[in-house]
C-alpha cells in the first residue's frame, strides 16, 4: 500500500521557519518525483515544489523561490520541505504527492488545478500568525 505521510506543520510567527516531512512507503522511492502542494482556506490549490529522487533535480514555484528548499533522505524514504521567512500567506494545508514522471509532476506544480500525480498523501497544516 502506497503511503505519503506529511508532518511538521504547526503554528508559527511571521518570519519563522518550519521543516515539513513527507514519509513515504509502498513504492520504489528512487523511481519517483515527490511534489508538494498547498491549499489555503477558501483558495485554490497551489503547487509549491518538487524533487526527482533519482537525480536530485528540483523545481520551485516563483511564489516560494528563495525561501523554500526541498531535499531528500533516501535512507529514510523521506522528502523534506524547508520553508524560511514564513509569511501569513503561507498559511495552508501542505500535501505531498508522488509521480513517476518528472515532466508530469512539474506540469502539475505549474497548473495545480489540473494536478494529477499518481499518489496523494494527507496534509499537514501550517499556520503563520502576523
C-alpha positions as CSV (number, residue, x, y, z in Angstrom):
1,X,0.0,0.0,0.0
2,X,1.4,3.4,-1.0
3,X,1.5,5.9,1.8
4,X,2.7,9.5,1.9
5,X,2.5,11.0,5.4
6,X,3.2,14.7,5.7
7,X,4.1,16.1,9.1
8,X,5.9,19.0,10.7
9,X,3.2,21.7,10.4
10,X,2.1,23.9,13.2
11,X,1.6,27.4,14.4
12,X,4.5,29.8,13.8
13,X,5.1,33.5,13.9
14,X,5.7,35.7,10.8
15,X,9.3,35.3,9.8
16,X,10.0,32.0,11.5
17,X,10.9,28.7,9.7
18,X,9.4,25.2,9.5
19,X,10.6,21.9,8.1
20,X,7.9,19.7,6.7
21,X,8.5,16.0,6.2
22,X,6.9,13.5,3.8
23,X,7.5,10.0,4.9
24,X,6.8,7.5,2.1
25,X,6.3,3.8,1.7
26,X,4.9,1.2,-0.6
27,X,6.7,2.2,-3.8
28,X,10.3,2.4,-5.1
29,X,11.3,5.7,-3.6
30,X,14.2,6.3,-6.0
31,X,12.0,5.9,-9.1
32,X,9.7,8.8,-8.2
33,X,9.3,12.5,-8.2
34,X,7.9,13.9,-4.9
35,X,6.0,17.1,-5.1
36,X,4.4,19.5,-2.5
37,X,1.2,21.3,-3.0
38,X,-0.7,23.6,-0.6
39,X,-4.2,24.8,-0.2
40,X,-5.2,27.8,1.9
41,X,-8.7,28.0,3.3
42,X,-11.1,29.2,0.7
43,X,-8.5,29.3,-2.0
44,X,-7.5,27.1,-4.9
45,X,-4.7,24.5,-4.6
46,X,-1.2,25.8,-5.3
47,X,1.9,24.0,-6.4
48,X,5.0,24.6,-4.4
49,X,8.0,22.4,-5.3
50,X,9.1,19.0,-6.4
51,X,12.3,16.9,-6.5
52,X,13.4,13.9,-8.6
53,X,14.7,11.5,-6.0
54,X,17.0,9.7,-8.5
55,X,19.0,12.7,-9.7
56,X,18.1,15.5,-7.3
57,X,16.5,17.8,-9.9
58,X,14.3,20.3,-8.2
59,X,11.6,22.8,-9.3
60,X,10.2,25.7,-7.3
61,X,7.3,27.9,-8.0
62,X,8.1,31.6,-8.1
63,X,5.9,32.3,-5.1
64,X,8.3,30.4,-2.8
65,X,11.6,30.6,-4.7
66,X,14.4,31.7,-2.4
67,X,12.5,30.8,0.8
68,X,12.0,27.1,0.2
69,X,14.4,24.2,-0.1
70,X,13.3,20.7,-1.0
71,X,15.6,17.8,-0.3
72,X,15.5,14.0,0.2
73,X,16.9,11.4,2.6
74,X,16.9,8.1,0.7
75,X,17.9,6.2,3.7
76,X,14.6,7.2,5.3
77,X,12.4,7.4,2.1
78,X,11.6,10.9,3.2
79,X,11.4,14.2,1.5
80,X,11.7,17.5,3.4
81,X,10.5,20.9,2.6
82,X,12.3,23.7,4.5
83,X,10.3,26.9,4.5
84,X,12.1,30.0,5.8
85,X,10.8,33.5,6.5
86,X,7.2,32.3,6.7
87,X,4.5,34.8,5.9
88,X,0.8,34.7,6.8
89,X,0.1,34.0,3.1
90,X,1.9,30.7,3.5
91,X,-0.9,29.5,5.8
92,X,-2.3,26.4,4.2
93,X,-2.6,22.6,4.4
94,X,0.5,21.2,2.7
95,X,0.3,17.9,0.8
96,X,3.0,15.7,-0.6
97,X,2.5,13.7,-3.7
98,X,4.4,11.2,-5.8
99,X,4.6,10.7,-9.5
100,X,6.9,8.5,-11.6
101,X,7.2,11.2,-14.4
102,X,9.2,14.4,-13.9
103,X,7.5,16.5,-16.5
104,X,4.1,15.4,-15.4
105,X,4.8,16.4,-11.8
106,X,6.3,19.8,-12.9
107,X,3.2,20.4,-15.1
108,X,1.0,19.6,-12.1
109,X,3.0,22.1,-9.9
110,X,2.6,24.8,-12.6
111,X,-1.1,24.0,-13.3
112,X,-2.3,22.8,-9.9
113,X,-6.0,22.9,-10.7
114,X,-5.4,20.0,-13.1
115,X,-2.8,18.3,-11.0
116,X,-2.9,14.5,-11.2
117,X,0.1,13.0,-9.6
118,X,0.0,9.2,-9.2
119,X,-0.3,9.4,-5.4
120,X,-1.5,11.9,-2.8
121,X,-0.9,11.9,0.9
122,X,-2.7,13.5,3.8
123,X,-1.8,17.1,4.5
124,X,-0.2,18.9,7.4
125,X,-1.5,22.3,8.5
126,X,0.8,25.3,8.6
127,X,-0.5,28.4,10.2
128,X,1.5,31.6,10.2
129,X,0.4,34.4,12.5
130,X,1.2,38.0,11.8
